[in-house]
Amino acid sequence: MFATRAYKPDSFYKNRAGKATTKAKRSFREHAATSKKAAEKPKKMDSPHAASLTSPIITLCIGPEQRLFAAHEDVLSASPYFAAICRGQFLESTTKRVNLSEEIPEVFSSVLEYLYKGDYYPRILHNKRQNNWELEDSASSNGGRGAVESTVFHPATQQLLLKDTLVYCTAERYGLDELKRLALRKQGLQSGIQCGTILASARYAYANTPESDAKLRSHYLALIIRSRSTFKRSGTMQMEMEVGGKLWFDLFVAMCNHMDDITAITKTLR
């Protein structure tokens, strides 16, 4: 049916060989330029979680409404808390489902984003023009996901709390120290937060961090002292102080230390 075409094996290979043997010599300058381009060409890097993305998928039911999340087992196992779960202490072996009814979906989403990407929204970006660090979308008017939401409604307390404080306390439970440092740094970049939200978040931080972990607590004490002219006029501050708690004794000690430092500096200048 089909015409038979004569095949000449020498023709192709002969031409190929001819091209190979007549390869032009390159000058030293051309060789140097080619070597420089090869050196500058970035190497293709594998994803930090490339090996983890082949592990089994875990379904997570978050909050009282049981919102569903999915994550790879090896990614979750970066947290000692989830590593213990994935070893089978609480995990249903057939469905690979974990129920976390006490968690807040918005906060857990940030934790999961951190486990995959090493950060969570809003990211910390360097402003080259002003040579400082700021939160993503905090000053930009185009692109991104819109305005930065700094607070999350906490069902148990029925209050708006600072999202970074909730992320910090969640990272404390999950054993994610790097996430704690990141959340604390982001909280330091927040501004324009109402006194009531700050005080409610400070009380939550005291209730959900151990006494041995003073970083977040100290952050709130320093914030209140720096903004004392605002807080002393706050009716919420008065009500919180009347309720009492360890927060206020620590604040008293911190303010005493602050006054001692001012006194010492004043004596030195005399």
N, C-alpha and C positions, 0 to 999 in steps of 0.2 A: 504493500500500500504506500509505503513511504520510500522515496528515492534514497538510495544508499550513497552517502557522500564519502568520497575518498579521504582517508585520514592520513595526514603526513605528520608523523610525530616529530620530525626534525625541525619543522618550520617554527613552531612556537618556542621550543626550548632554545633553538639557535638564536632567535631574536632576543630572547630573555637573557641568554648568556652574553650576547653582544652588548646589550645595555649595561650589564653588570661590569664588563671589562672596560667599557669606555667611560667609566665614572670620572667626572672632572675632579681634579684636586682642589681642595679648599685652601684658601689663604689662612694665615695665622689669625688675621683680624676676624674672618668669618667664623673660624672655629671658636674664638674667644666669645663672640657675640652669641653663638648658639649655646655654648656652655653656660653663659650668664642667664639666658632665658630659661634653660632647664633648671638652673639653681633657684630662680625666682618663682617658678611655677609651684603653687602650693600643692602639697601632697593631700590626697583624698583621705580624710579622717573618718573612721567609723564612729557611729553614734555611741555615746557613753553607755547607752542601755541596749546596744545592738544584741548582745548575748542574752539580755533579760527578756527581750520581746518575743522569744520563742517559748517562754515558760507558760504554764496553764493560766487561764483567765479566772480571776476571783470576782464574784459578784458581791457588791457591798450595798446593804440596805441602810440608808442613813436617815436619822431623824424619826419623829413620830409618824410622819407621812410616808416613811419607807421609800424615799427617793433612791433610785437605782444608780450605782456607779459600777464601773468595771475597771479592773487593773490587773497587770501581770503579777504573778506570784513573786517572782524575783525582785521586781521593783518595790513591792510592798515590804519585802523582807529586809530592806534597808533599815526599817524601823524594828527594833527589838520586840516591840509590842506585837506587830503583825507577823514577825518571824515566828513567835511562839504560837500564834493562831494558825499559821500555815503549816506548822508541824503537826497539827491535828488536835490541839487541846480544846478548841471551841469550834472547829470547822466541820461542817457536815460533809463527809467524804464524797457523797454521791453528787451533791449539787454545787459544792464549793461556794457556799453562800455564807456571808458574815453579816450579822445584824448588829448595828450600832445605833440604837434608838435614841441615845442621849446626845449624839453629835448633831451639830448644825450643818446642813448641807452646804451653805455658802463658805463656811470655814473649812470643812472637809475638802471641798473642791480646791481650795488654795493649797492645802497640804498635798493633795494628789498632784497638783500642777508642779509643786516644788520637787516631789519625788521623781517626776519625769524630766523636768527642765532645769532644776537647780534654782528656780526662782518662781515667784507667783505675782500675779497682777495686783496692783501696779508695780512694774519693775523700777529699780533704782537706775537712773540715767545720769550721765555726767554732762552738765551744761558747759560746753567749752567757752562760750562767750562770757559767762559770768564766773567760770572756773569754780563751780560748786556742784553738789549732787542734789537731785530733786526726783520726785516721783513721776513716773510716766503719766502723761496727760494732765498733770497738775497745772501746767502753764501753757500747753499747746492748745491751739484752737482747731487744728485739722488732724484728721486721721485718728487712729486709736479707737478705744471703746467708749469715748465720751468722758463725762466728769468722773473723777475718782470718788468712789463710795468708801468713806473712811469708817462708817459704823455699820453694825449688823444688829438686828433685833434678836435679843436673847430670850427665848420662850420661858425659861425657868425663872428668870428675874423680872420678866416683863419690862425690860428696859433696853434702850439702845446702848450698846457697848462698842468700844473701839475694836475694829476687826483685827488689828495687829496684836492686841492684847489677847484676844480669843485664839489667834493662831499660835501665839507664844505658849499659852497654857496647854493647848492641844499638843504642841510639840514636846512639852514637858512630859505629858502622859505617854507619848509615843517614843520617847527617848531620842529625839532628833535635835541634838545640840546646835548644829549649824543652822537649822531652821529657826531656833530660838534667837540666835544672834542676828539673823536676817530680819526677823519680825521686830526686834528691839530697835534696830537701826532705822527701819522704815517708820516706826512710830515716832522717832525723833524728828522726822521730816514733816510730820503732819502739822497743820496750823488751822486756826479758826474753829477749834472744837469748843463746844459749850461747856461751862463749868460743871453742870450736872452730869454730862456724859463722862467727863474726866474723873469726877469723884466716884461715879458708879463703876467705872472701869477699874479704878484704883482699888475699890473694895473687892471687886471680883478677882483682881490679881492677888490680893492678900489671901483670899479664900481658896485659891487654886494653885498656889505655888508653895513649896516647902520653905521654911525659915532659912535653910541653908542656901537657897537661891535668892539673893538679894538684888539682883541686877534690875529686874522689872520694878520691884518695890522702890528701889532707890531712884529710878527714873521718875516715878510719880512724885516722890518727896521733893526732888530737885525742881520738878515742874511747878509744883504748888508754891514753893519758896520763891522761885523766879517771878511768878505771876501773883505774888501775895497781894498787891494793890487791887487786883481784880477779885481774888477769892475772898478777901475780907469784907467785900460789899455784897457777896453772894448769899442769898437766903438759903440756898441749897447747902452751902458750906456750914452754916449754922445748924441746920437740921441734922446733917451728917455727924457733926461733932457732938450734938446732944445724944444721938444714938450710941456713939462711942465705938470702941474697937481698937485693936493693936495699931492700926494705921495712924491714929491720932497721937498715940504715945511716941511712935517712931518719928512722926512729923515734929513733935515737940523737941525731941532729942536732936533732930537734924537742924532745926532752927537755932537751938542753943549752940550747936557746933558752928553754925554759920555766923552767929553773933560773936563767938569767941575768935573766929578767924578775922573778922573785921576789926575787933579790938586789938588783936596782935599786930595787924598791919598798921593801924593808927599809931600804936606805940613805937613801931619801928621808924615811921616817918618823922616822928618828933625829934 
